[in-house]
Each structure stands twice: as C-alpha cells, then as structure tokens.
Amino acid sequence: MNMTISHEDELLQSTVRSFIADVVIPHEEVTDTLGEVPEEIGREIEAKSKELGLYASNLPENVGGGGLNYTQSSLVEREFGRTSHALHSWIARPTELLMACAGDQIDTYLAPCVTGEKRELFALTEPEAGSDAMGMKTNARRDGDDWILNGSKHFISAPTMADFAIVFAVTGMDETPRGSRKRITAFLVDRDMPGVVFREGNKCVSNRGYKTYELIFEDVRLGPGQVLGEEGKGFDLAGQWLGMGRIWVGATCCGKAERMLELATDWAANRKQFGKPIGSFQATGFRLADMTIGLRTADLLVADAVRRADAGMMEDQDAAMVKVYCSEMLNKVADDTVQIFGGMGLMEELPIQRLWRDSRIERIWDGTSEIQRHIITRSILRPLGA
C-alpha cells in the first residue's frame, strides 16, 4: 500500500499486519481442510486480539471499544483481508447498530458484545429476499405492548454460534410518494427464546469455516424492550451499517489483492521458463502491471470514501463504487495470479487456490455488483427526475 498516512496509523497498520502474519495465517490450511475453525484456535485469536486492543476496536471508547476512526478502521480491515474471513472474524467488530441500544439493552446486548461475553448476528437476508431486501416476509404484529414474530432468515454469517440476532421484520405499511412501502423494524432476539431456532445452514466454498446460519421464528413473543431503535426505522439503522460495511469489504479486497500480488510477483521473478524468469515475458509482466494499477486505484477509491465518511459526507453511491470496483479488481487479480502460477495455482499445496476461492464471494455479499451498479445509476438519474 503506497499511501501517505500518519506515523500513528502506520504503527497501527504494522501491528495488525504482524498479528495476522504470526497469529492468524498459520491456521489457514487446517481451517480450510476441516471446513471450520477449531474452537481452541478461534479462542486463541480472540484472546490475543483483546490483548492488542483490536477486539471491538470499531466501537467508541465511551462504551469500551477501541475508538478507531473510519480511516484507522479501513487500515485494520485492509490487513484483515490478507487472510480468511473465517479466522479474522474471531477478532470481533460488533455491528455499529448496537450503538442504538438504550436503557437495559446497553447492559444486556451492547456491553457484552464489547467484552466478548456475547456475539450477535445481523439478520436481514431471507430465502426469497436477498438483493430485494424489501421483499422480506418475516413479520411482527402487535399484541398489546408485545410483538409476535414469525418468519425465517438465511445466509446469516458468523464465525461461531451467536447469542442473539438483530432481526429485521415487517411491522406495517407506509404510504409514500412512490406508493406503499413496507415498514421495517429491527428487533433484538435471543437465541434461547421460545419459538426461536438458530441452526447451521449451507456450507460455502469461499472462506471455509466461516459459518452461515438459518434462523426460524414461530410465534416468538417480544416485549417492547426488544425493539432496537424506533419502530419502523429498521432500514435507517441497516443503511448506516451497510454503507460502511461495503467500504470495509473494499478495504479487505485490497488487502487480499496485495497478498496475491506479492505471491505472483515472487513467483514471476523466480520461476524460469525458456531460460528466463517468466516475469520478463510481456504476457506475465503486463499482468503484474495491470494488477498493480488496479490495486492502487482501489486503494485510492477506498481512501476517498473513508475521508468522506469521516467528514460526514459519504453517500450511498460512494460506498457502492468502492464495493463494486474493489471486489471486481480482486477477482481479476485472483484469476491472473492463478494464471501466472499455472497448474500450481490450483494445487492444494499452495494458498493460491484458497485465496482465489475466497475472493469470489466478495462480488456477492453485502450487495451484489449488480445492486451496486443500480445504486450508482439511481444516484445519476434521480436528480434529473428519471
């Protein structure tokens, strides 16, 4: 990463890179082979991250977090991207949505997530409502002061079984200038509540060991204290998290691309064919050049969006641009790295094939490339009334 950052931030980045290299990356192969992170390895990463102050570093200091600003968080996320999500996610970054906790919710949900006593799930996606979040069918109806929750969620990801979920559900309809629109509310739902089922779902070939969960709700009674934020304001909360989440995806894509570029460059400089390093042939050298240009551009795009976020000026299209460009840049770098390594790039003895597989999901989760382009298109045309 060739960018100007402060000495303090440079030390932060160096510390995280060393942590990832020494504590996390050595466990990649066993995690990928087993398809899960052994409990003792996950807890070791978790414990050591707490010692360094990386655990919950994204949350403000006044709630016990690390208090990193957006620029610092982007540097941390970039370094996390150098390894599998299955492993680095044990260094918890509780969702910022928990900052909406009030009253007893603070001690019951927010504080335990900061200390590591509890973990949460962000439960938005449904079997028939992936990219079309407004198509969700999970609903909650009033029953006196309580709510009765019914529905299901899937592709809800986490490194390990969570203690509770932030569940988004339809709680009514609103009339808008564009027609009727579902009113969405966020609820705090404990795993052990009657009528709640948390279970492991589909297994993904990207980030093996990073689990997906299915959540089922059958007549779950929720008290008024289970509403997170305001009734009907769930999408406002989700939007705050999704925007920055897409930038963090962009940052992790840059970190992973950098690691693959390093591996590809070393291979191109040392692997010889026809008596020369393969990097001396234009077919390989130009790939390295294009990979380097793509990574530099992606880093600058992330940095620009982060500056806008720190200034309170970031808009949806800024995050969308980062997400779509960085994820597609990473996929090009991953494919070119495999090509440079040739047959060895697909052999299990090397990490290339694993990094290649892990890269593919970045164009899908947190909003597909198609959805990001829709957001960008909308930002261009809406001011013109189209």
C-alpha positions in Angstrom: 0.0 0.0 0.0 1.7 3.2 -1.2 -0.2 5.9 0.5 0.6 8.7 2.9 -0.7 8.0 6.4 0.3 9.4 9.9 3.0 7.8 11.9 0.5 6.6 14.5 -1.7 5.0 11.8 1.4 3.4 10.2 2.2 1.8 13.6 -1.4 0.5 13.8 -1.2 -1.0 10.4 2.2 -2.6 11.1 0.9 -4.1 14.3 -2.2 -5.6 12.7 -0.1 -7.0 9.8 2.3 -8.7 12.2 -0.6 -10.1 14.2 -2.3 -11.5 11.0 1.0 -13.0 9.8 2.1 -14.5 13.1 -1.2 -15.5 14.8 -3.8 -16.0 12.1 -2.3 -17.1 8.7 -0.6 -20.2 10.2 -4.1 -21.6 10.8 -5.4 -21.1 7.3 -4.6 -24.6 5.9 -6.1 -26.6 8.8 -9.2 -24.4 8.8 -9.7 -24.9 5.1 -9.2 -28.6 5.3 -11.5 -29.1 8.3 -14.1 -26.7 7.0 -14.3 -25.0 10.4 -12.1 -23.1 12.8 -11.2 -25.4 15.8 -12.6 -23.8 19.0 -9.1 -23.5 20.6 -7.7 -21.7 17.6 -10.6 -19.2 17.5 -10.4 -18.5 21.2 -6.6 -18.0 20.9 -7.1 -15.4 18.1 -9.9 -13.8 20.2 -7.8 -13.6 23.4 -4.7 -12.3 21.7 -6.7 -9.7 19.8 -8.1 -8.4 23.1 -4.5 -8.1 24.5 -3.6 -5.9 21.5 -6.8 -3.8 21.8 -8.1 -5.0 18.4 -11.3 -6.6 19.8 -14.3 -4.2 19.3 -11.9 -1.6 18.1 -14.5 -0.2 15.8 -16.8 1.0 18.6 -16.4 4.2 20.6 -14.2 4.4 23.7 -17.1 5.6 25.8 -18.7 2.1 25.5 -15.4 0.2 26.0 -14.4 -0.1 22.3 -11.1 0.9 20.7 -12.4 4.2 19.3 -10.9 3.9 15.9 -12.0 6.5 13.3 -13.0 5.4 9.8 -9.6 5.9 8.4 -8.0 3.7 11.0 -10.7 1.1 10.7 -10.1 1.0 6.9 -6.4 0.2 7.6 -7.3 -2.5 10.0 -9.8 -4.1 7.7 -7.3 -4.0 4.8 -4.9 -6.1 6.9 -7.6 -8.5 7.9 -8.3 -9.0 4.2 -4.9 -10.8 3.8 -6.4 -13.9 5.5 -9.6 -15.9 5.6 -12.8 -14.3 6.9 -13.3 -17.5 8.9 -10.3 -16.6 11.0 -10.1 -12.9 11.2 -13.7 -12.6 12.2 -12.8 -14.1 15.6 -11.4 -10.6 16.1 -14.9 -9.2 16.7 -16.1 -5.9 15.3 -19.6 -5.8 16.8 -22.1 -4.1 14.4 -22.4 -0.4 15.0 -26.2 -0.9 15.0 -25.7 -1.9 18.7 -25.0 1.8 19.4 -28.8 2.3 19.1 -29.2 0.2 22.3 -30.9 2.2 25.1 -31.7 1.6 28.7 -31.4 -2.1 29.8 -30.4 -3.0 26.2 -26.9 -1.5 26.9 -26.1 -3.9 29.7 -27.9 -6.9 28.1 -26.6 -6.6 24.5 -24.1 -3.8 23.8 -21.7 -4.2 26.7 -21.3 -8.0 26.5 -20.5 -7.7 22.8 -17.8 -5.2 23.5 -16.2 -7.5 26.2 -16.7 -10.7 24.2 -19.2 -12.3 26.5 -21.8 -12.3 23.7 -21.8 -12.3 19.9 -24.6 -11.1 17.6 -25.9 -11.9 14.1 -27.1 -9.3 11.6 -30.3 -11.0 10.3 -31.6 -9.3 7.1 -31.4 -11.8 4.2 -34.2 -14.3 3.6 -34.7 -17.2 1.1 -36.8 -15.1 -1.2 -35.4 -11.7 -0.2 -31.6 -11.5 -1.0 -30.9 -8.5 -3.2 -34.5 -7.4 -2.9 -34.5 -6.7 0.9 -37.9 -5.1 0.7 -39.3 -8.4 -0.4 -38.8 -9.8 3.1 -41.7 -11.8 4.6 -40.6 -12.1 8.2 -43.1 -10.0 10.1 -44.0 -8.9 13.6 -47.6 -8.0 14.7 -48.6 -6.1 17.8 -50.2 -8.0 20.6 -50.8 -5.4 23.3 -47.4 -4.0 24.2 -45.7 -7.0 22.8 -44.8 -8.2 19.3 -45.3 -11.6 17.8 -42.5 -12.5 15.4 -42.8 -15.1 12.6 -40.6 -15.8 9.6 -37.1 -17.0 8.7 -33.7 -15.8 7.7 -30.8 -17.5 5.9 -27.2 -16.8 4.8 -26.7 -15.1 8.2 -22.9 -15.4 8.7 -20.7 -15.5 11.8 -17.6 -17.3 13.0 -19.4 -19.2 15.7 -23.0 -19.6 17.0 -24.2 -16.2 18.3 -26.2 -15.4 21.4 -28.7 -13.1 19.8 -29.7 -11.6 16.5 -30.7 -8.2 15.2 -33.7 -9.3 13.2 -35.4 -7.1 10.6 -39.1 -7.7 10.2 -42.1 -6.1 8.6 -44.3 -4.3 11.1 -46.8 -2.5 8.8 -47.1 -0.4 5.6 -46.4 3.2 4.9 -47.7 5.3 2.1 -45.0 7.2 0.2 -44.9 9.4 -2.9 -43.7 6.3 -4.7 -46.5 4.1 -3.4 -47.0 1.7 -0.5 -43.8 0.7 1.3 -43.2 -1.9 4.0 -42.3 -0.5 7.4 -39.3 -2.4 8.7 -38.3 -2.6 12.4 -35.2 -4.1 14.0 -35.6 -6.4 17.0 -33.1 -7.9 19.4 -33.9 -11.6 19.6 -32.2 -14.0 22.0 -31.3 -17.5 20.7 -32.9 -19.2 23.7 -36.3 -17.5 23.4 -39.3 -19.9 23.0 -40.1 -20.3 19.3 -36.6 -19.4 18.1 -34.3 -21.8 16.2 -30.7 -21.0 15.3 -29.0 -23.7 13.2 -26.1 -24.0 10.8 -27.0 -23.6 7.2 -25.3 -24.1 3.8 -21.6 -24.5 3.6 -19.7 -22.1 1.3 -16.5 -22.9 -0.6 -15.3 -19.3 0.0 -13.9 -18.7 3.5 -14.4 -22.3 4.6 -15.0 -22.3 8.3 -17.0 -19.1 8.2 -20.4 -20.4 9.0 -23.8 -19.4 7.7 -26.9 -19.8 9.8 -30.6 -20.3 9.3 -32.9 -18.5 11.8 -36.5 -19.6 12.3 -39.2 -17.7 14.3 -42.5 -19.2 15.2 -44.8 -17.0 17.3 -41.9 -15.5 19.2 -43.2 -13.1 21.8 -41.1 -10.0 22.1 -41.5 -7.3 24.6 -41.2 -3.5 23.8 -37.7 -3.7 25.2 -36.7 -5.9 22.3 -37.1 -3.2 19.7 -33.8 -1.7 18.6 -34.1 2.0 17.8 -37.6 3.1 16.8 -40.4 1.1 15.3 -40.4 1.5 11.5 -36.9 2.8 11.4 -35.1 -0.5 10.9 -33.9 0.3 7.4 -32.5 3.6 8.6 -30.4 1.6 11.1 -29.4 -1.0 8.5 -28.4 1.7 6.0 -25.9 3.1 8.5 -24.2 -0.3 8.8 -24.4 -1.4 5.2 -22.8 1.7 3.8 -19.6 1.4 5.9 -19.8 -2.4 5.6 -19.4 -2.1 1.9 -16.3 0.1 2.3 -14.8 -2.4 4.7 -15.4 -5.1 2.0 -13.5 -2.8 -0.4 -10.6 -2.5 2.1 -10.4 -6.2 2.7 -10.4 -6.8 -1.0 -7.3 -4.5 -1.3 -5.5 -6.5 1.4 -6.2 -9.8 -0.2 -5.2 -8.5 -3.6 -2.0 -7.2 -2.2 -1.1 -10.6 -0.7 -1.8 -12.3 -4.1 0.2 -9.7 -6.0 3.1 -10.3 -3.7 2.9 -14.1 -4.2 2.5 -13.6 -8.0 5.5 -11.2 -8.2 7.8 -13.5 -6.3 6.8 -16.4 -8.5 7.2 -14.4 -11.7 10.7 -13.3 -10.6 11.9 -16.8 -9.6 10.0 -19.3 -11.9 12.1 -19.8 -15.1 10.9 -21.0 -18.5 13.0 -20.9 -21.7 15.9 -19.9 -19.5 14.3 -16.6 -18.2 12.1 -15.6 -15.3 8.6 -15.7 -16.5 8.0 -12.1 -15.4 10.4 -11.0 -18.1 7.9 -12.1 -20.7 5.3 -9.4 -21.5 2.4 -11.9 -21.2 3.3 -12.2 -17.5 4.8 -8.8 -16.8 1.9 -6.9 -18.2 -0.4 -8.9 -15.9 1.6 -7.7 -12.9 1.5 -4.1 -14.2 -2.3 -4.2 -14.6 -2.7 -5.9 -11.1 -0.6 -3.1 -9.6 -2.6 -0.4 -11.3 -5.9 -1.9 -10.2 -4.8 -2.2 -6.6 -3.6 1.4 -6.5 -6.8 2.6 -7.9 -8.9 0.6 -5.5 -6.9 1.9 -2.5 -7.4 5.4 -3.6 -11.2 4.8 -4.0 -11.4 3.4 -0.5 -9.4 6.3 0.9 -11.7 8.8 -0.8 -14.8 7.2 0.6 -13.3 7.0 4.1 -12.4 10.7 4.0 -16.0 11.4 3.0 -17.3 9.2 5.8 -15.0 10.9 8.4 -16.3 14.3 7.2 -20.0 13.0 7.4 -20.3 13.5 3.6 -20.4 9.9 2.4 -23.4 8.9 0.2 -24.8 5.6 -0.9 -23.1 5.8 -4.3 -19.7 6.3 -2.7 -19.9 3.0 -0.9 -21.4 1.3 -3.9 -18.5 2.4 -6.1 -16.0 1.1 -3.6 -17.8 -2.2 -3.3 -18.2 -2.9 -7.0 -14.7 -1.7 -8.1 -12.7 -3.3 -5.3 -14.4 -6.7 -5.5 -14.1 -6.9 -9.2 -10.5 -5.8 -9.1 -9.8 -8.5 -6.6 -11.4 -11.2 -8.8 -9.2 -10.1 -11.7 -6.1 -10.2 -9.5 -7.1 -13.6 -8.2 -7.6 -15.0 -11.7 -4.4 -13.5 -13.0 -2.5 -14.9 -10.0 -3.7 -18.4 -10.8 -2.7 -17.9 -14.4 0.8 -16.8 -13.5 1.2 -19.8 -11.3 -0.2 -22.1 -13.9 -1.0 -25.6 -12.8 0.5 -25.0 -9.4 -2.0 -22.2 -8.8 -4.7 -24.9 -8.5 -2.8 -27.3 -6.3 -3.8 -27.6 -2.6 -0.2 -27.4 -1.5 -0.2 -23.7 -2.2 -2.5 -21.0 -0.8 -3.3 -19.6 -4.3 -6.4 -21.8 -4.9 -7.8 -20.9 -1.5 -7.3 -17.2 -1.9 -8.9 -17.5 -5.4 -12.0 -19.3 -3.9 -12.2 -16.8 -1.0 -12.2 -13.9 -3.5 -15.3 -14.9 -5.4 -17.8 -14.2 -2.7 -16.8 -10.5 -2.4 -18.9 -9.7 -5.6 -22.0 -11.2 -3.9 -22.3 -10.5 -0.2 -23.1 -7.0 1.2 -24.9 -6.4 -2.0 -24.0 -7.9 -5.4 -22.2 -6.0 -8.1 -25.5 -5.6 -9.9 -27.1 -4.0 -6.9 -24.1 -1.6 -6.5 -24.4 -0.5 -10.1 -28.2 0.0 -9.6 -27.4 2.3 -6.7 -24.9 4.3 -8.7 -27.3 4.5 -11.7 -30.0 5.8 -9.4 -27.8 8.5 -8.0 -27.0 9.7 -11.5 -30.6 9.7 -12.9 -32.8 10.7 -9.9 -31.6 14.3 -9.8 -32.8 14.6 -13.4 -36.2 13.2 -12.4 -35.6 9.8 -14.1 
